[in-house]
Amino acid sequence: MIIRAGLPVAFPAEQRHARGRTLAALIIAITAGAVVLAWCLAHHQDVGLADPRPVSAPAPSLLYPVGYLLLLGGWGTLAYCFAWTPYARWLGGGAALCAVGAALAHLVRDVLLMTGTAAPPILAVLATAALVGLVPASIALIVGPLVLARVLTARRRLSDRRTHAGNYVVQIAPHSAAAPDGDQQGARWRRAYVPAAVTPFGPGSGPGTAICLSGGGVRSASVALGAMQQLTRPPKDLHPAVEPDYVVSVSGGGYTAGAYLQALGRNDEPPAPRRLGQVFGESSEEYEWIRRHSSYIADTPGALVVALGTLARCLVVTQLLLWCPAVVFGILAGALYARVPLAAISPVGNRDVPLNQGAWWLVAILSVTFLVAIFGACVCEYGRLPDSTAGSTERTGPDRWRWLMMRLATGVCAALLLTVLVTIAAPSVMRVADALFEGSTRHLVWTGSVVALVNYAAVVATILWRRRGIFAKVAGWFGKGGQGAPAAVPRGMLQLLIVVATLAVIALAWVVTFGGVAVWAFENRLSGGDGRAVLALLIAISLLWLMLANLDVTSSSLHPFYRRRLARAFAVRPPASGRPGARPYDFGEFTQLQKFGTTATPQFVFAAATTLSGAAQGEAGLTATSYTIGPDFVGGPDVGWIATGDLARLVRGRVQRDLTVQAAVATSGGAFASSMGRSSTGIEKLLAISGARLGTWLPNPEFMARSSQVAASERGPGYAWRFNLPTYRGAGYLYAELLGLHPAWGRLVQVTDGGHYENLGLVEALRRRCHTIVCIDAGGDTPPNLSGLGEAVRLAEAELGVQITFDDGALQDLAPGTGAPFGPADDFAALNARITKGCVLEGRIDYPAASGLDPQHRRGRLIFAKAVLWQGCPPWLMTYANTKGHEVFPYDSTADQWFDEGQFAAYAELGRLIGQEALGVLHQPVRTGTARPQTPGLAA
């Protein structure tokens, strides 16, 4: 069952060209073009573009532009009409337009040659325009056949409508439909709530209770585990246990949530379904298992070697995917410049090669045309401004001319950039590479090796940057005391400088490699060398690129390694009857999401994040949007929801592997992503380039909903490939990730750490209209500047219309230094500046009418428990915090995923303390809130 998010489902009309007659006409045109070109080549007809002299027999020459117009234009049009993705359509349409432009320039030049009325500069400009246009038009020879192959291999008649995804589409519930009385803000809020079919608590009710477990790596997992023990299994003399309807987890909190979900057992295996309070007791075997494996990334030197080796493997695969194009394009460019005089600058410094003087004239003409078009658009825009003397506020003027001028300026700008790239920029790069390498390929190989080593070292340094002790020891080798960077350098500045420098070196090395390979191919062609060596290298690298491009990019990243390491530590069953000891899940066991969770257990929601580009992109400063994974439903408000069981039946191959509990835990905690987060930086780009990617690509419910609409609108045969989900994630998804290309209608969306969207899980609980929410926050923000809570409050009000308020002054109780101080002679006196008066806040939740709740259910409670050094901590925990090396407790860096036994015990105990306090506040009378959390950027 797919549940739409209220987005338009109709495709543009141009995407409905899957017609047999259109396909047949295009194939006929392509065949005719190939025949014409073959005839010209068989009769040794000269194209004539490289020779400015008049041709004696222009009629055969005219067949060339006609032939490649039919061939290239036909392939490009076929790709434009039948390709699913907008980028493939854009490539096909652009190639077709370039073929038309090149053919027109070629024909005009030949006509002028026939009449003898044109000056040589004009002929040179037209020849250059035709040659430049043919370069991008040749892309159609790749895109077109690929699209045709997909059409021919997957074409089928949709005779059995029961098997189509269209039958899973359901209408949005009335409370999520368009708002009455033009209340557009209310309509936006309605679409942001989870539809009634996704939650058992739909419109008119509000009994839902949720426990939210925040992100923060293994630090958060340890705190969450201790808190869950108290909330779901308190001592008998305390308050009753919490029986939540939802457990919403983010990132590290998902480690614990996944452990609970797997410990509760599969639906199809004995014994009877357990309850939350029946697993992970303080003395249980399963809790002991996690305690012993808290350093889950690498707890032995051998495991560390395996981790570094895995990173190296990912680096090699990713680097090959990035550098193979440089070699292939370099060989093609070198052969092209040696065969056709396109370059306006000599590609090499030691040869006299014919240059294209018409390129400079063409650049000048296009530049003047661009400026004229921009000026004309400005004049038209000025004419549309209101007439201040007439007192009118309506815009007047020639809108059609303005539109035409803007389109002309855009097209001319693209042509200008293309001309400069082909005739000036690429030859200049070759000239520089020739000077650097001095004609030796050995220098090129050494350059690639050094760049790879620098990349690997930078990635390792970035991942381990905040691992306590390692960099302090290294810094101690170069200075006194090992204090590291000077205090004048802002925190993280040195790391950022390393990343930026590495990215710059990689980009420069890629360009220089392209130029060096192009020079080698160019010299080989001009010197009459063995062209078979160049051809063999081109074929070998192309085949390697093709082979790697068909590998699953998620499988070649760190995601599988990360998933296995998390499963080794947190995927465990309680002891079986008569068999002592916890039972870890086998790595080969397929933990399908839909096989876990019953009506007797809460709904587990793993809060992840995805990103959408273009018009569907989120608010400014927030590149990520919500995407949740659970045993019941998968999706989010911007992409729609689909039942997990239905989705598992629709997907195949490696994509299906990521619809498991263990994959959901790893995905929700995948902090390395190149285009996600509130402040996406070059650090994530570097990690993605190096293969250190923890996120994955999952199906887009919006794609399935839209494709079903297209299928329903088709007459006659449909093309199933347009509606199918891929079985693997090819190299195109890696390139899309690096370039930030994430269309809302893509078949898959990139999904990663939920902390990129909201780190508490609070918004997801509110999205499900929960009445009582207990939020366990083990984030790294230090009170009273609760940035995580502040961002959640802001998002809740902006996206859902929910207002959360707290009592005046309550936030100050969480601030360090507010707790009861120790005496000057006390051993714990050094902790006075870190101790807090409280650790739990109570807030009030006010839902808007757009939530669909009845008025009596629109007010709820938020119990917010923060992991702080509370004055009620036992002496042994105070001693731990007062020990050298633990000065930052309880705010150890999220990058520290190597918790020893002492760290795990301390954070788990802190979780029990704040969980016990939260349970006590939960059973107290309700208090009203009158203030909001003070955070940077959030007004009081």
PALUM-221998 format. One line per field, with one value per residue (C-alpha): residue number from 1; x, z, y. Coordinates in pm, whole numbers. Example, Ala and Ser with C-alpha at 12.3 -4.5 7.8 and 13.67 -1.06 7.14 Angstrom:
2
nr: c(1:2) $
px: c(1230:1367) $
pz: c(780:714) $
py: c(-450:-106) $
//
This chain:
940
nr: c(1:2:3:4:5:6:7:8:9:10:11:12:13:14:15:16:17:18:19:20:21:22:23:24:25:26:27:28:29:30:31:32:33:34:35:36:37:38:39:40:41:42:43:44:45:46:47:48:49:50:51:52:53:54:55:56:57:58:59:60:61:62:63:64:65:66:67:68:69:70:71:72:73:74:75:76:77:78:79:80:81:82:83:84:85:86:87:88:89:90:91:92:93:94:95:96:97:98:99:100:101:102:103:104:105:106:107:108:109:110:111:112:113:114:115:116:117:118:119:120:121:122:123:124:125:126:127:128:129:130:131:132:133:134:135:136:137:138:139:140:141:142:143:144:145:146:147:148:149:150:151:152:153:154:155:156:157:158:159:160:161:162:163:164:165:166:167:168:169:170:171:172:173:174:175:176:177:178:179:180:181:182:183:184:185:186:187:188:189:190:191:192:193:194:195:196:197:198:199:200:201:202:203:204:205:206:207:208:209:210:211:212:213:214:215:216:217:218:219:220:221:222:223:224:225:226:227:228:229:230:231:232:233:234:235:236:237:238:239:240:241:242:243:244:245:246:247:248:249:250:251:252:253:254:255:256:257:258:259:260:261:262:263:264:265:266:267:268:269:270:271:272:273:274:275:276:277:278:279:280:281:282:283:284:285:286:287:288:289:290:291:292:293:294:295:296:297:298:299:300:301:302:303:304:305:306:307:308:309:310:311:312:313:314:315:316:317:318:319:320:321:322:323:324:325:326:327:328:329:330:331:332:333:334:335:336:337:338:339:340:341:342:343:344:345:346:347:348:349:350:351:352:353:354:355:356:357:358:359:360:361:362:363:364:365:366:367:368:369:370:371:372:373:374:375:376:377:378:379:380:381:382:383:384:385:386:387:388:389:390:391:392:393:394:395:396:397:398:399:400:401:402:403:404:405:406:407:408:409:410:411:412:413:414:415:416:417:418:419:420:421:422:423:424:425:426:427:428:429:430:431:432:433:434:435:436:437:438:439:440:441:442:443:444:445:446:447:448:449:450:451:452:453:454:455:456:457:458:459:460:461:462:463:464:465:466:467:468:469:470:471:472:473:474:475:476:477:478:479:480:481:482:483:484:485:486:487:488:489:490:491:492:493:494:495:496:497:498:499:500:501:502:503:504:505:506:507:508:509:510:511:512:513:514:515:516:517:518:519:520:521:522:523:524:525:526:527:528:529:530:531:532:533:534:535:536:537:538:539:540:541:542:543:544:545:546:547:548:549:550:551:552:553:554:555:556:557:558:559:560:561:562:563:564:565:566:567:568:569:570:571:572:573:574:575:576:577:578:579:580:581:582:583:584:585:586:587:588:589:590:591:592:593:594:595:596:597:598:599:600:601:602:603:604:605:606:607:608:609:610:611:612:613:614:615:616:617:618:619:620:621:622:623:624:625:626:627:628:629:630:631:632:633:634:635:636:637:638:639:640:641:642:643:644:645:646:647:648:649:650:651:652:653:654:655:656:657:658:659:660:661:662:663:664:665:666:667:668:669:670:671:672:673:674:675:676:677:678:679:680:681:682:683:684:685:686:687:688:689:690:691:692:693:694:695:696:697:698:699:700:701:702:703:704:705:706:707:708:709:710:711:712:713:714:715:716:717:718:719:720:721:722:723:724:725:726:727:728:729:730:731:732:733:734:735:736:737:738:739:740:741:742:743:744:745:746:747:748:749:750:751:752:753:754:755:756:757:758:759:760:761:762:763:764:765:766:767:768:769:770:771:772:773:774:775:776:777:778:779:780:781:782:783:784:785:786:787:788:789:790:791:792:793:794:795:796:797:798:799:800:801:802:803:804:805:806:807:808:809:810:811:812:813:814:815:816:817:818:819:820:821:822:823:824:825:826:827:828:829:830:831:832:833:834:835:836:837:838:839:840:841:842:843:844:845:846:847:848:849:850:851:852:853:854:855:856:857:858:859:860:861:862:863:864:865:866:867:868:869:870:871:872:873:874:875:876:877:878:879:880:881:882:883:884:885:886:887:888:889:890:891:892:893:894:895:896:897:898:899:900:901:902:903:904:905:906:907:908:909:910:911:912:913:914:915:916:917:918:919:920:921:922:923:924:925:926:927:928:929:930:931:932:933:934:935:936:937:938:939:940) $
px: c(0:149:31:85:221:-19:220:112:104:65:374:443:294:635:709:428:587:602:430:520:486:717:977:951:988:1297:1457:1392:1552:1854:1894:1869:2132:2366:2319:2390:2708:2821:2772:2974:3256:3250:3290:3565:3372:3541:3339:3492:3487:3862:3938:3822:3872:3560:3457:3428:3127:2926:2630:2794:2926:2571:2490:2717:2512:2193:2337:2462:2151:1936:2174:2266:1940:1744:1933:1904:1532:1479:1654:1452:1120:1172:1419:1274:1521:1520:1898:1894:1619:1824:2128:1926:1749:2069:2250:1966:1973:2350:2315:2059:2283:2588:2397:2258:2602:2745:2473:2501:2877:2844:2585:2813:3097:2880:2792:3137:2989:3135:3465:3708:3648:3276:3345:3588:3331:3062:3302:3405:3042:2962:3263:3195:2831:2924:3126:2829:2598:2806:2675:2358:2551:2582:2259:2030:2131:2121:1766:1661:1810:1608:1292:1334:1437:1164:872:558:186:44:-227:-237:-316:-318:60:115:208:-93:-313:-119:-193:-459:-616:-503:-730:-973:-776:-471:-647:-643:-744:-1085:-1140:-803:-603:-279:-71:-311:-288:90:70:-184:48:331:147:153:-167:-412:-333:28:-61:-324:-409:-575:-790:-1001:-786:-464:-370:-28:276:629:983:1238:1604:1838:2138:2496:2671:2758:2739:2370:2321:2464:2249:1941:1996:2011:1708:1503:1581:1425:1133:1022:1138:1153:1204:882:865:870:618:459:654:597:428:490:306:615:989:1141:1518:1780:2135:2301:1966:1880:2153:1953:1615:1740:1876:1536:1349:1571:1569:1189:1217:1070:698:731:954:881:839:545:623:808:746:999:1041:1131:1462:1785:1758:2066:2170:2054:2276:2184:2284:2615:2674:2642:2858:3138:3111:3062:3383:3211:3418:3748:3814:4140:4444:4336:3990:4149:4359:4043:3869:4157:4175:3803:3846:4134:3920:3638:3891:4029:3686:3566:3888:3868:3513:3634:3957:3850:3645:3953:4152:3872:3787:4157:4222:3918:4014:4373:4262:4005:4247:4502:4245:4042:4185:3956:4210:4262:4574:4842:4789:5164:5460:5707:5505:5363:5004:4729:4514:4152:4142:3768:3728:3827:3577:3307:3378:3361:3032:2871:2990:2839:2516:2493:2537:2276:2028:2085:2040:1719:1585:1661:1480:1178:1185:1198:894:704:757:455:407:460:305:-18:-67:-104:58:8:306:285:510:610:633:681:985:1128:1084:1245:1542:1603:1589:1823:2066:2059:2120:2396:2565:2565:2708:2975:3084:3092:3301:3550:3573:3633:3857:4048:4016:4082:4385:4521:4497:4683:4951:5002:5007:5264:5488:5444:5499:5749:5603:5667:5382:5582:5518:5148:5148:5340:5098:4800:4967:5057:4704:4554:4781:4706:4336:4355:4557:4318:4017:4172:4266:3913:3745:3979:4019:3845:3955:4102:4473:4584:4646:4766:5045:5137:5137:5365:5635:5656:5597:5580:5317:5137:4886:4816:4727:4767:4476:4437:4323:3944:3825:3801:3978:4286:4069:3873:4194:4320:3994:3976:4339:4285:3976:4162:4452:4214:4027:4350:4499:4187:4212:4586:4542:4289:4534:4830:4645:4516:4871:4992:4717:4776:5150:5096:4865:5083:5408:5259:5296:5124:4761:4675:4825:4601:4299:4381:4411:4085:3903:4057:3977:3629:3557:3693:3476:3173:3235:3278:2979:2760:2873:2641:2780:2634:2804:3135:3108:3156:2785:2808:3109:2932:2617:2806:2998:2680:2506:2796:2747:2372:2197:2137:1862:1792:1903:1687:1528:1789:2072:2272:2420:2293:2251:2387:2227:2419:2558:2384:2043:1803:1633:1349:1184:830:909:966:721:373:59:192:502:535:594:967:1053:1412:1435:1668:1696:1697:1764:1576:1708:1531:1183:1131:1430:1359:1390:1700:1986:1828:1920:1768:1410:1242:1261:1164:1215:1020:860:529:599:883:891:829:599:786:817:511:477:464:398:725:587:461:793:984:780:841:1220:1481:1853:2081:1819:1616:1912:1876:1519:1632:1647:2026:2040:1786:2005:2314:2131:1980:2330:2514:2679:2902:2704:2811:2500:2314:2290:2238:2582:2711:3085:3375:3435:3140:3245:3591:3449:3220:3501:3705:3431:3374:2997:2767:2431:2242:1986:1631:1311:1122:748:680:830:603:296:377:464:130:-42:154:73:-296:-283:-107:-307:-204:142:331:698:750:1109:973:793:1040:1274:1642:1797:2130:2268:2512:2782:2525:2410:2765:2797:2455:2561:2878:2701:2402:2147:1844:1520:1195:1080:1396:1353:1576:1660:1976:1902:2140:2177:1853:2052:2094:1724:1645:1854:1595:1321:1077:934:863:673:473:412:233:20:153:-4:279:643:947:1259:1603:1864:2227:2339:2662:2507:2574:2288:2147:2212:2012:2058:1903:1588:1575:1594:1325:1094:1150:1088:778:624:732:634:349:219:292:398:610:651:836:811:1002:1354:1326:1602:1849:1830:2015:2296:2637:2724:2366:2391:2462:2837:3087:3298:3644:3813:3597:3760:3471:3510:3655:3317:3120:3132:2995:2720:2358:2059:1826:1820:1453:1219:845:694:350:254:-19:-134:-308:-646:-462:-343:-691:-711:-1024:-995:-976:-676:-472:-272:0:310:678:917:1264:1555:1905:2227:2408:2635:2345:2391:2204:2470:2618:2971:3130:2994:3120:3458:3458:3379:3653:3920:4182:4079:3706:3690:3428:3192:2906:2984:3242:3266:3031:3340:3455:3301:3560:3395:3576:3397:3426:3276:2987:2911:2922:2691:2451:2428:2363:2086:1927:1937:1772:1527:1425:1380:1177:955:894:802:576:362:338:49:63:228:188:476:528:877:1071:1428:1693:1923:2128:1896:1577:1410:1248) $
pz: c(0:-108:68:-121:36:-146:-432:-797:-968:-1332:-1548:-1811:-2146:-2311:-2090:-2250:-2584:-2537:-2866:-3121:-3417:-3264:-3189:-3539:-3703:-3499:-3579:-3950:-3930:-3744:-4000:-4288:-4133:-4083:-4446:-4575:-4370:-4473:-4840:-4800:-4627:-4884:-5166:-4976:-4961:-4758:-4482:-4581:-4241:-4197:-4543:-4611:-4989:-5212:-5299:-5661:-5605:-5312:-5356:-5197:-4916:-4835:-4750:-4447:-4241:-4347:-4243:-3899:-3837:-3888:-3692:-3396:-3389:-3405:-3116:-2910:-2977:-2889:-2556:-2492:-2565:-2392:-2108:-1758:-1568:-1637:-1671:-1948:-2119:-2079:-2233:-2521:-2593:-2567:-2803:-3054:-3043:-3089:-3388:-3542:-3485:-3627:-3935:-4000:-3971:-4199:-4461:-4461:-4503:-4798:-4963:-4925:-5072:-5369:-5437:-5350:-5177:-4825:-4690:-4539:-4178:-4213:-4353:-4068:-3809:-3957:-3978:-3615:-3504:-3679:-3530:-3179:-3204:-3310:-2991:-2747:-3014:-3014:-2661:-2835:-2964:-2603:-2440:-2728:-2763:-2386:-2370:-2670:-2513:-2198:-2402:-2616:-2334:-2091:-2317:-2223:-2221:-1878:-1913:-1549:-1365:-1033:-1039:-1100:-829:-923:-718:-405:-439:-203:-160:117:418:437:713:486:181:62:325:310:285:116:432:251:568:716:399:426:787:699:440:694:933:892:719:927:744:865:1231:1441:1597:1324:1320:1622:1868:2049:2290:2141:2367:2230:2357:2152:2154:2020:1795:1915:1817:2079:2346:2275:2244:2592:2750:2564:2682:3046:3009:2839:3125:3374:3157:3055:3356:3667:4016:4169:4435:4177:3922:3662:3345:3028:2754:2446:2119:1936:1985:1761:1727:1548:1462:1778:1951:1671:1790:2107:1932:1684:1969:2140:1819:1739:2100:2096:1822:1482:1435:1296:1560:1914:2193:2218:2147:2434:2579:2614:2986:2933:2758:2841:3216:3403:3480:3153:2916:2622:2812:2903:2536:2437:2729:2609:2248:2298:2104:1797:1515:1609:1952:1859:1647:1393:1366:1317:1031:874:909:745:472:405:377:133:-80:-93:-184:-475:-624:-592:-730:-1033:-1094:-1077:-1276:-1555:-1716:-1712:-1908:-2154:-2224:-2248:-2517:-2715:-2685:-2795:-3098:-3188:-3173:-3376:-3645:-3657:-3620:-3338:-3102:-3104:-2888:-2964:-2733:-2722:-2713:-2933:-3253:-3516:-3552:-3755:-3534:-3567:-3614:-3655:-3286:-3179:-3421:-3296:-2932:-3013:-3202:-2928:-2659:-2839:-2902:-2536:-2422:-2671:-2551:-2187:-2271:-2460:-2166:-1930:-2162:-2174:-1795:-1757:-1981:-1749:-1441:-1309:-1437:-1129:-1295:-1378:-1028:-1156:-991:-1284:-1490:-1859:-2153:-2400:-2190:-2501:-2607:-2258:-2258:-2602:-2499:-2184:-2377:-2638:-2371:-2205:-2532:-2646:-2305:-2327:-2680:-2567:-2274:-2495:-2757:-2502:-2342:-2668:-2852:-2576:-2228:-2313:-2537:-2264:-2012:-2255:-2298:-1921:-1880:-2160:-1978:-1644:-1760:-2038:-2252:-1996:-1877:-1568:-1415:-1476:-1294:-1001:-979:-958:-690:-475:-504:-398:-94:4:-34:186:454:456:495:785:952:903:1049:1349:1400:1734:1866:2201:2249:1898:1758:2094:2085:1729:1816:2112:1871:1730:2033:2406:2589:2277:2295:1924:1711:1843:2034:1777:1518:1547:1644:1335:1114:1064:974:725:570:522:357:126:25:-48:-258:-452:-517:-633:-870:-1011:-1050:-1236:-1484:-1529:-1580:-1852:-2015:-1982:-2139:-2416:-2492:-2508:-2755:-2953:-2986:-3076:-3359:-3503:-3479:-3664:-3364:-3306:-3280:-3162:-2821:-2782:-2899:-2667:-2368:-2460:-2482:-2160:-1953:-2103:-2014:-1662:-1624:-1754:-1517:-1214:-1316:-1282:-927:-645:-502:-160:-150:-247:32:408:462:463:697:927:924:1013:1295:1446:1412:1584:1890:1904:1718:1992:2123:2487:2604:2486:2736:2869:2684:2878:2715:2469:2110:1852:1511:1235:972:701:868:673:928:710:868:811:1005:1328:1548:1647:1786:2132:2076:1991:1640:1594:1377:1261:1171:878:631:257:34:-264:-516:-733:-651:-393:-185:178:357:329:534:563:271:430:473:674:570:823:815:1021:1021:925:683:493:362:463:409:103:-75:52:248:147:359:432:338:2:-69:16:-248:-509:-480:-572:-549:-339:-276:-87:146:279:395:708:1073:1073:757:903:1211:998:760:1036:1181:852:939:627:336:70:16:343:660:786:687:418:383:185:458:342:-21:61:241:-52:-305:-95:-64:306:260:527:377:111:-166:-98:-308:-355:-289:-489:-796:-761:-712:-1017:-1235:-1157:-1281:-1605:-1649:-1601:-1864:-2130:-2421:-2535:-2457:-2172:-2092:-1764:-1726:-1664:-1357:-1217:-926:-989:-845:-777:-743:-1029:-1063:-1170:-810:-696:-950:-851:-487:-558:-782:-552:-810:-619:-816:-630:-894:-893:-856:-548:-290:-85:278:566:926:1066:1260:936:965:1337:1603:1874:1684:1847:1519:1403:1725:1680:1316:1452:1685:2007:2324:2564:2456:2663:2488:2589:2463:2467:2205:2229:2280:2620:2816:2838:2463:2371:1996:1934:2127:1978:1622:1698:1844:1543:1292:1478:1459:1100:951:1176:1345:1684:1966:2256:2568:2897:3239:3292:3413:3377:3118:3361:3579:3304:3281:3417:3744:3875:4094:4467:4493:4679:4949:4863:5043:4875:4616:4382:4407:4056:3928:4058:3723:3548:3783:3701:3927:3719:3425:3322:3181:3133:2838:2694:2343:2156:1828:1567:1416:1102:1291:1265:1640:1836:2052:2374:2239:2106:2423:2526:2742:2660:2916:2806:2976:2903:2965:3198:3500:3744:4113:4188:4028:4259:4396:4161:3859:4004:4053:3690:3572:3796:3659:3418:3061:3134:3158:2881:3031:2940:2606:2453:2080:1855:1650:1943:1856:2055:2399:2660:2946:3177:2926:2849:3217:3297:3016:3075:3444:3351:3123:3411:3629:3379:3281:3645:3684:3363:3486:3809:3628:3394:3685:3843:3781:3453:3461:3202:3010:2937:2787:2498:2495:2440:2156:1906:1627:1820:1979:2314) $
py: c(0:331:644:967:1279:1509:1594:1618:1282:1382:1374:1638:1549:1517:1215:1015:934:559:490:231:468:725:461:315:657:736:399:457:803:664:385:630:853:559:452:803:835:487:576:895:712:432:685:870:1192:1464:1624:1956:2120:2103:2250:2608:2579:2560:2208:2111:1890:2024:1793:1485:1705:1812:1452:1460:1708:1533:1198:1297:1506:1196:972:1191:1383:1059:900:1217:1250:885:937:1252:1081:749:804:804:1017:1392:1391:1131:1329:1645:1478:1339:1665:1866:1629:1653:2035:2037:1804:2039:2341:2165:2048:2396:2555:2288:2332:2711:2685:2447:2670:2970:2767:2680:3042:3177:3483:3441:3565:3310:3427:3357:3012:2943:3051:2827:2532:2584:2606:2279:2101:2232:2125:1773:1716:1718:1577:1258:1188:1071:769:652:766:671:303:256:389:180:-132:-72:-21:-332:-565:-465:-379:-565:-517:-438:-697:-802:-479:-663:-690:-321:-76:134:-96:-3:368:493:831:1061:1065:1362:1532:1535:1668:2025:2273:2435:2810:2860:2791:2717:2706:2455:2249:2242:2130:1860:1711:1699:1467:1093:976:777:454:469:511:336:671:868:1180:1249:1058:1118:839:772:756:769:725:919:815:1083:1053:1062:739:480:751:793:418:363:634:513:157:264:491:220:-18:225:334:-14:-218:3:-139:-272:-2:278:400:175:112:308:107:320:298:420:399:666:655:859:757:617:583:342:107:51:53:-207:-417:-415:-492:-791:-912:-915:-1175:-1239:-1274:-1625:-1781:-1906:-1822:-1589:-1222:-1060:-716:-436:-494:-859:-794:-610:-614:-496:-854:-1008:-1200:-979:-665:-827:-904:-537:-428:-655:-533:-159:-86:-220:-65:-230:-376:-554:-464:-722:-568:-226:-364:-507:-171:15:-248:-212:163:109:-123:131:399:195:119:476:622:396:513:872:838:602:883:1108:848:767:1130:1214:952:1063:1430:1367:1168:1433:1726:1531:1451:1773:2126:2233:2387:2761:2708:2452:2151:2082:2314:2130:2097:2328:2216:2384:2607:2702:3078:3073:2986:3336:3490:3255:3341:3711:3678:3471:3713:4012:3821:3726:4086:4206:3942:4036:4404:4326:4124:4414:4656:4426:4388:4766:4793:4558:4777:4968:5322:5539:5844:5665:5531:5176:4876:4636:4532:4602:4538:4268:3952:3743:3943:3920:3543:3519:3732:3528:3202:3345:3460:3117:2933:3167:3145:2764:2780:3027:2811:2502:2679:2806:2462:2275:2519:2700:2544:2177:2254:2482:2198:1974:2239:2265:1885:1857:2103:1923:1566:1646:1374:1098:878:778:1118:1067:733:877:1169:935:724:1023:1166:831:811:1172:1102:792:970:1265:1036:845:1173:1308:1001:980:1355:1369:1031:1124:1074:978:1324:1453:1195:1286:1655:1579:1467:1819:2041:2067:1878:1766:2047:2033:2333:2686:2826:3103:2848:2798:2453:2237:2493:2277:1980:2191:2322:1966:1866:2169:2126:1756:1824:2091:1853:1578:1811:1951:1604:1485:1773:1727:1352:1423:1660:1424:1130:1357:1475:1114:1019:1341:1280:917:1015:1291:1095:800:573:244:341:-6:69:373:177:-113:118:290:-43:-177:132:155:-207:-154:155:-32:-323:-98:114:-194:-265:-171:153:79:-260:-99:159:133:69:-316:-307:-61:-274:-592:-427:-284:-619:-792:-571:-504:-788:-1044:-1269:-1352:-1698:-1985:-2218:-2457:-2280:-2019:-1714:-1460:-1570:-1327:-1311:-1481:-1243:-1440:-1419:-1201:-975:-846:-547:-671:-990:-796:-611:-728:-572:-651:-437:-69:56:105:404:454:821:877:1162:1210:1505:1642:1892:2143:2269:1993:2104:2185:2514:2729:2593:2246:2022:1710:1602:1327:962:696:320:69:-274:-115:169:334:690:1047:1344:1471:1136:946:623:261:-46:-224:-564:-437:-269:-586:-770:-501:-475:-731:-786:-576:-310:-569:-630:-278:-339:-522:-424:-423:-212:33:76:138:371:582:619:677:1007:1025:1167:1410:1618:1602:1799:2149:2269:2034:2091:1957:1700:1491:1534:1405:1103:1026:1058:817:556:627:640:499:588:397:443:324:322:645:599:915:751:449:665:876:577:417:731:717:349:422:697:489:354:13:-125:28:10:-169:-51:297:166:-84:-30:-110:-423:-251:102:166:429:685:710:783:1062:1196:1194:1388:1641:1680:1563:1434:1478:1425:1174:962:588:585:849:878:792:846:967:1108:1366:1559:1641:1640:1467:1393:1210:1452:1581:1224:1152:1472:1382:1074:1292:1141:1279:1189:1192:1096:1226:1094:1340:1228:1477:1668:2013:2169:2331:2587:2617:2308:2331:1989:2074:2422:2289:2031:2297:2520:2240:2123:2469:2535:2199:2082:2395:2234:2464:2339:2552:2511:2673:2995:2928:2552:2541:2693:2383:2194:2447:2341:2508:2527:2217:2209:2282:2069:2227:2362:2074:1811:1590:1669:2047:2055:1934:2234:2412:2101:1983:2067:2114:1901:1665:1656:1920:1907:2087:2139:2031:2220:2068:2285:2206:2097:1789:1641:1579:1653:1966:1762:1573:1865:1923:1682:1646:1637:1488:1592:1412:1541:1349:1592:1559:1583:1651:1328:1109:842:889:638:826:1154:989:877:1230:1369:1134:1262:1195:1226:1604:1622:1363:1330:1495:1263:1323:1130:1045:830:493:296:293:90:-84:218:459:226:166:539:643:353:446:807:684:494:804:1036:761:718:1094:1113:832:1021:1343:1150:1031:1375:1615:1805:2148:2421:2572:2939:2965:2821:2692:2955:2854:3049:3153:3078:3375:3350) $
//
